[in-house]
């Protein structure tokens, strides 16, 4: 089963499911996107971490991360592998004492932990093709497509532009792409 790495590129109120949130995943080296509808608590957990908010006490996903680490584990990756009756299913692959442990998880919980561990997220190629959406032109104004289409110089200029607008979530994504490019 071929899998493709994806990353969170947007989190906003869901127009199709009031009270919930739309989470947009985009392939790291391409343009295909998938939209997931997640609950408000999971959206808040993801937003808190992405915006680097400092809380006085750990929330549930922070507690779970701390527990995994305290038990000698590390989240290797998240794998979104199936959709059954409109419900996405994911696995968290945790490394502990040299062994991989696979734990079934809701996608929103798995993603919340992946961003805390800075772990990669993968989706099956079949699901990515099946669920690929083309967003309206005004939905992602800062992007002309995928960050993968930008040169390193363009990414650095774009980073300065979004920082001047205090768009820190976009800046984080751009910094991550710059770091990936420099690793190659």
C-alpha positions in Angstrom: 0.0 0.0 0.0 1.7 3.2 -1.2 1.5 6.1 1.2 2.2 9.8 0.8 3.3 12.4 3.4 0.8 15.2 4.1 0.9 18.2 6.4 -1.7 20.5 7.9 -2.1 23.7 5.9 -5.4 25.1 7.2 -7.8 24.9 10.1 -11.1 26.9 9.9 -14.8 26.8 10.8 -16.6 24.2 8.8 -19.2 25.7 6.4 -20.7 22.2 5.8 -20.9 21.1 9.4 -21.7 24.1 11.7 -20.0 23.8 15.1 -17.2 21.7 13.7 -13.9 22.6 11.9 -12.4 21.8 8.5 -8.8 20.6 8.7 -7.0 20.7 5.3 -4.1 18.3 4.7 -1.9 18.8 1.7 0.7 16.4 0.3 4.3 17.6 1.2 5.6 17.3 -2.4 2.5 18.1 -4.4 -0.8 19.9 -4.7 -3.4 17.3 -3.7 -5.5 18.2 -0.6 -7.9 16.4 1.7 -10.4 18.0 4.0 -11.3 16.4 7.3 -14.2 17.6 9.5 -13.1 17.5 13.2 -14.7 18.5 16.5 -14.1 21.8 18.3 -12.1 20.2 21.1 -9.6 18.5 18.7 -9.5 21.7 16.6 -8.6 23.7 19.7 -5.9 21.2 20.7 -4.3 21.5 17.3 -4.6 25.3 17.1 -3.1 25.7 20.6 0.0 23.8 19.6 0.3 25.3 16.1 0.1 28.8 17.5 2.5 27.9 20.2 0.2 29.0 23.0 1.6 28.4 26.5 -1.0 27.0 28.9 -0.7 26.8 32.6 -1.5 23.1 32.7 -1.2 20.3 30.0 -4.3 19.5 28.0 -5.2 15.9 27.2 -3.0 15.6 24.1 0.0 17.1 25.9 -0.6 14.7 28.8 -0.7 11.8 26.3 2.5 12.9 24.7 4.2 13.3 28.1 3.0 9.8 29.0 4.4 8.2 25.8 7.8 10.0 26.4 7.9 9.0 30.1 7.4 5.4 29.1 10.3 5.6 26.7 8.3 5.9 23.5 8.4 8.2 20.5 5.7 8.7 17.8 7.4 7.6 14.6 4.5 8.5 12.3 0.7 8.7 11.8 -0.9 6.8 9.0 -4.4 7.6 7.7 -5.4 4.4 6.0 -9.1 4.0 5.6 -12.5 5.7 5.5 -15.5 3.6 6.5 -19.0 5.1 6.4 -17.5 8.6 6.3 -15.2 8.0 9.3 -11.4 8.3 8.8 -9.2 5.7 10.6 -5.6 6.2 11.5 -2.8 4.3 13.2 -0.1 5.8 15.3 3.2 4.0 15.0 5.1 4.3 18.3 8.6 3.2 18.8 9.4 1.9 22.3 12.5 0.0 23.3 13.3 -0.7 19.6 9.9 -2.1 18.9 7.1 -0.6 16.8 3.7 -0.5 18.4 0.6 0.2 16.3 -2.2 2.0 18.0 -5.6 2.6 16.4 -6.7 6.3 16.8 -9.1 8.9 15.6 -7.4 11.0 12.9 -7.9 14.2 14.8 -6.2 12.8 17.9 -3.4 11.2 15.9 -2.8 14.6 14.1 -2.8 16.5 17.4 -0.1 14.1 18.7 1.9 14.2 15.4 2.3 17.9 15.6 3.4 17.7 19.2 6.1 15.1 18.4 6.9 16.8 15.0 6.2 13.4 13.4 5.3 12.8 9.8 1.8 12.1 8.7 1.0 9.8 5.8 -2.2 8.9 3.9 -2.7 6.1 1.4 -2.2 7.1 -2.2 -5.7 5.7 -2.9 -7.4 7.9 -0.3 -5.5 10.9 -1.4 -6.6 10.4 -5.0 -10.2 9.6 -4.0 -10.6 12.5 -1.7 -8.5 15.2 -3.4 -10.2 18.5 -3.4 -9.5 21.6 -5.5 -10.1 24.6 -3.2 -11.7 27.8 -4.5 -9.1 30.4 -5.5 -9.9 32.7 -2.5 -9.5 30.0 0.2 -5.7 29.9 0.2 -4.8 33.4 -0.9 -1.1 33.2 0.2 -0.4 30.1 -1.9 -0.4 29.9 -5.7 -0.6 26.2 -5.3 1.6 24.0 -3.2 4.7 25.3 -1.3 6.5 22.6 -3.2 6.2 24.7 -6.3 8.2 27.6 -4.8 11.9 28.0 -5.1 14.0 28.5 -2.0 14.4 32.2 -2.7 10.6 32.6 -3.3 9.9 30.7 0.0 12.2 33.0 1.9 10.5 36.1 0.4 7.0 34.6 1.1 8.1 33.9 4.7 9.0 37.6 5.2 5.6 38.6 3.7 3.5 36.4 5.9 5.5 37.4 9.0 4.9 41.1 8.3 1.2 40.2 8.2 1.6 38.3 11.5 0.3 35.1 9.9 2.3 32.8 12.1 0.6 29.5 11.1 1.6 30.1 7.4 5.0 31.2 8.5 5.5 27.9 10.4 4.5 25.9 7.3 6.9 27.9 5.1 9.8 27.6 7.6 9.2 23.8 7.7 9.4 23.7 3.9 12.5 25.8 3.9 14.1 23.5 6.4 13.2 20.4 4.3 14.7 21.9 1.2 17.9 22.8 3.0 18.2 19.2 4.4 18.3 17.8 0.8 
